[in-house]
Amino acid sequence: MSKHAEGKTVTVRLVKGMRGCQSRHRLSVRALGLNKLNDVRTLPDNPSVRGLINTVHYLVQVEE
């Protein structure tokens, strides 16, 4: 098992459109499972997901 607690999740909402942003950032948003504006996903709270969120912090809103 991992050292993170089971059941910890983070909710992410896409609050800004991806028009005009870098292609790497578009791929990061897609990797988070967000497609359209105001899409919401509940993801496990782990370092890889946090890294994706930090990459596109200006496009998403985190609701813990």
Secondary structure, 3 states (H helix, E strand, C coil): CCCCCCCCEEEEEECCCCCCCCHHHHHHHHHCCCCCCCCEEEEECCHHHHHHHHHCCCCEEEEC
